[in-house]
Amino acid sequence: MDDSHGRIGRGAIGGAQGEGAGVRRRSFLKGAMALGAAGVAAGRMPEATARAATGHGPSTFPFHGLHQAGIDRPPPTQAQPVAGFASFEVTAANRNQLTDLFRALTDRARFLASGGAPPNTAPRDNDLLGAMVVPDGLTITAAVGASLFDDRYGLAPRKPVQLERMRAFEHDDLDEEQCHGDLLLQLCANHQDVLAHALVDIMAHTDGALRPRWRADGFRNPPRPSGTPRDMLGFKDGIANPDTGDARQMNQLVWAQPRTREPAWTAGGTYQAVRVVRFFIEKWNTVPIGRQESIIGRRKATGAPLYGTDESQDPVYTNDPQGRLTPLHAHIRLANPQTPETAATSAILRRSYQFDRAPGPGGATDMGHVFCCYQRELHTYIAMQTRLESEPLVEYISPFGGGYFFVLPGVRDTHDHYASGLLAT
């Protein structure tokens, strides 16, 4: 790898992938460009210039730290308007090449998140953002899937304890080609062209070391009329979340900790669950509002609990054991029943996005939700989703993609790289 360019040397990783893989890669990149490169930072773009160019703020988030950006910085309440979840299969031939890949990914992510003038060296920038790479609030969050810990790289003894392949829950319609992966990159930014530019740049600088598997793009709706944004069902989405500014709460609920059952290298990382869910909008729109509210457990207009007036009110069920105010089958009540038995599996950090794609066969809408959450223990999410398996909402949704991943700990400084602890000898 040529560290001066943040790129893997041609032919060092991957090798021939066959025409099918080439077509898949071209389709993957074509999708990136339709919806919308460089060396190690050659000078960061002035903050005022970047902010003026984007129309959003802030334009940059710190790349280095104990945790990766894109989870609590920015916090979910201020998450960037657009996101892309890109899953890959890793084609590195051995552990040394895998290390080269993660070094190259780190170099690219560090530069793209900071911005500046790309060097005039191959592979040259695609100029999608003009002469200067604008960070535009870009965060790139790298996570690894269970399949990376097979026998290819000798990493099985270092696998996160709870990391597993996502199984199908009852009523799921999982498409294997839209699930799982060795590596997941979560890219979030203020505008779609920045995501497209970043993805094309990363593919160019990893030179065949990554084979695209699946991708899900999403957006966040603005508040209507205020407060928490709405999902494609018309309900406010993400009201109940841990306080990302409370370090104690985040350490308890989200971040992997040292001196636990987990391998030492995982400290500072977190388990990530991604579920790509299609909504049957036409069918949902025939349901009376009162019935919709009973299914969700909140008022559609305000986001308040069914007995409340404002979304900031916390649902309380202790005085409603029979479910007369909030039905026992309501989505929010099954997710967090507020019982002693479920207390340990009822809190996750959600950071989800919506999608709206071209109509499917027969002209039906293809809208839905890229559900994304983080938790210190993957079992927390699995237990929660198991409680939701037979909720009334399943009649109006179809989960078809996604997977479970472990978000790598943060990159400490300019000498560190993604997965350094995992790959240390």
Helices and strands as residue ranges (DSSP letters): H 18-34, H 47-54, G 76-78, E 82-90, H 95-114, E 139-144, G 146-149, G 156-158, G 176-178, E 183-189, H 192-206, E 210-219, H 247-253, G 264-266, E 270-279, H 281-284, H 289-296, H 331-335, G 340-345, E 349-350, E 353-357, G 361-363, E 366-375, H 378-387, G 392-396, E 397-407, H 420-423
